[in-house]
Structures are given as C-alpha cells and as structure tokens.
Amino acid sequence: MKPMELTEATFEAQTASGVTVVDFWASWCGPCRMLSPIVEELAGEMTDVRFAKVNVDEEPGLANAFQVNAIPTLVFMKDGQAVGQTVGLQGKEDLRGVIEKVRNS
C-alpha cells in the first residue's frame, strides 16, 4: 500500500485519529529513497496504521512545525499528537518496534 501525500491543508484531518506514521522526505535525498520501500512494506503489513509522506520542499511549513532539520524524518502521531520521531535511515524491524510502542501506548 502506498502512503498518502499530505499537505498543510490535509495534514490535520488525516492524522486526527489513530496512529499515523509521517515520512518527511525530498526527492533529492538518497536515504529518503532507501527508506521509502521500507515504509511502503510496513504500510502493506500494518493495515491498522496510516502511513503518509510530506515532501519538505513542497511543504516547508509542516517541516518547520515538526522541527524537521534533517531527512528522512519519521514523525509518529497518535490521535493528532506527535508522540515520537526518528531521524535517518531505519531498519524495518526497528520501525515496526517503534510503531508497536506508539500503537500500544
């Protein structure tokens, strides 16, 4: 399953309930391109979690709002609140563990 693209206009509505993993990325970022298939795999496996992407070049306001200073950054949202963040390339099982902690918190 492909993560949805978020903008400032759609962000709040799409992250208001449940668990959402938001991937802040850019097309020119090598580690972002390496992380993308991992996020897509998890999206296909964890169907009760929403996965989304924010292009930092197109949505600098969102990047600033979440203090994204390096990419890729994943922000973990639960019921509209940011509850965690990872920076840099992460392994699939490491990410699954973080998501499970957020889901069970």
N, C-alpha and C positions, 0 to 999 in steps of 0.2 A: 504494500500500500504506500502510495506516495504522500509525503507530508504536505499539508496545505500551506500556501503562501499567505503570510499575514502582513497587513499594513496598519498604520495608525488607526484607520477607520474601522478595521475588523478585529483588532487585537483584543479589546476588552470583551466583546461578545463571545469570541472563540475560546477564551481562557477563563471565563467566569465560573465554570463548574467542572468538577472532576480534576483529573491530573492531565496536564499538558506539558510536553517537552518542546521547548522552543530553541531551534538551532539558529543562532546568529552567524551569518556566513557572508562570503563575497565570491564572485565567480573567479577572481584572480588568485584566490587563496588555495595553495596546494593542499595543506592539511584539511581544509574545508571539503575539498573534493574527495579526499580519502575518508573522511568521516561520513559523508553523505550516504554511501551504500550501507553503512552500519546502521544509521538511523532508519533508513528505509526497511532494512531487515527487521529491526525491532518493531517498527510500525506494523509490519505484517504479522508479527507474532504476538504482540501485546495489544489486542483489539479493544481493550477497555481503557487504553491510554491514547490521548490525542497527540499527534506529532505535527509540528509546524515549523516553518522556516521564515526567517526575516533577513532579507538582503540589506546589509548595513549601508551599502552605497545608495540604495533607493529609500531607505527608512532610517536616516541618521537620528531622528528624534527618538525613535524606540531604542536604538542603540545607546543613546545618551541617558534615557530614562532608566535603563538597567545597568548603567555604568560599564558597558562593554568596551573595554580598552584593547582587547586582543581577540582574534578569532582563530579558529572556531570557539565560540562560547555557547554552551547549552544552559538555558535557564529552566528550572523545574518549577512549574506552577501547580498549586493546589487550590481549587476554589477561588481563583482570581488573585492569589497572593504568591509572590516569588518565595520559594522555600529552600532553594538550593541552586548551585551553579558550578559548572566545571569549565575549565579553560584548556584548550589544546586538544589534540587527538586522544581519544579514549578508546579502550577496547570494548568490544560488545558485551562481554560478561560483566565488566566493571560498570558500564552504563546500566545494564539490567539491574545490578545490585542497588545503584542509586535510585533508580525508578521504583524498585520494590520498597525501599525505605520510605520514599515520598508517598507511595500509594498506601502504605500501612501506618503512616503517622497520623 
